[in-house]
Amino acid sequence: MSEGTEVAHFRGIACLHCGEPIELAPRVAEMEVRLRAAATNGASASEPRRFVTWCTACGKEAPYLTNEIKDFNGVPASHPDYQRPVVVPWRHPLPAARAKTA
């Protein structure tokens, strides 16, 4: 028997914007398992059938349905040069600053 190289597999979705595969978050993977188990038992699951995730390749966020999840070959791409934008809370200007401009 010859030693073959094993190809890595992962569950994920294709990005709606750039088409790159996105690996499922653990929370979404657990949700999919529960939905499949409920479907095989014939019971209707009360789990949501859609989720929102962002792409590590292009940085865009989009909604996806659980029936869009499929198997991908290889290792999920990681893009260390992309950094998710930081959200900064907006504050009202100080009252003293308004008085100076009036």
N, C-alpha and C positions, 0 to 999 in steps of 0.2 A: 504494500500500500504506500503510495507516495504522499508526502506531506504537502498539503495544499495550503495556500494562504487563505485565511478566513476574511471574508468581507464584512465589515461592520454594517449593521442595519440600525435604523432608528425610525420611530414614528414621528410624523410631522405633517406640515402643510406647506403648500407652495405660496409664496408671497404674492398678493394680488398686484403689487406695484412692479416688482423687479423679477419675480418668478423664482427666486432663490428658495431652497427648502429651509423651513424654520422648525427647529426641534420643539416638541411639545413641552410646556412647563409641567412639572410634576402634578400640580393641581388639575390641569386639563387632562393629563393621562389617567389620573384616578377617576375623573368624571366619565371619561370614555369607557373605562372598564366597568363602572357601575351601570352605564347605559346598555352596554353589550350584555351584561349579566341579566338585566331586567328584560331585555328583548328575547333572550333564550328561555326565560321563565314564563314568558307570555304576559308579564305584568307591565303596566305603563309606568315609566320612571318619572319622578317629579323633578328630575335634574334639568337644568337649562340645556338646550341643544345648541347654543351658540356661545362664543367667547371672543374676547378681544386680545390681540397680542401684537407686538411690534417686531419688525424684522431687524436682525442685527446687521444685515448687509446694507440696506438703504435707510434704515432708521424710521420708516413710516409705520403707522399703526393702522390696523384694519380689523373689522369683524369677520369671523369665520364660523362656519357650521361644523358640527361634529362629524357629519357625513363626508366632509372634505378631507378628513384625516386619512393619510395613506402611509405606506412603508417606503423609505428611501434607503438606497445603498450608500455606503461610505460613512464618513464622519461628518457631523454637522459643522458647517463653516463658522469659524469665530473670527470676528473682525476687531482686533484690539485697538485699531486706530480710531474706530467710531466710538464716540462717547454720547450717551443719551443726554439730551438737553436737561439742564437743571431748571426747575421751576422756582422762580423768585416771587414771593408774595408781594402784591402791590399795596402800597400804603398811600393814604391821602397826604397831601402836603401839610406841613405844620401851619396852624392859624397865623403865626407871626410872619411866615413867608407870604401869605396872601395879603396881609396888611401892608407890606412893603410895596407890592405891585399895584395896589389900589390908589 
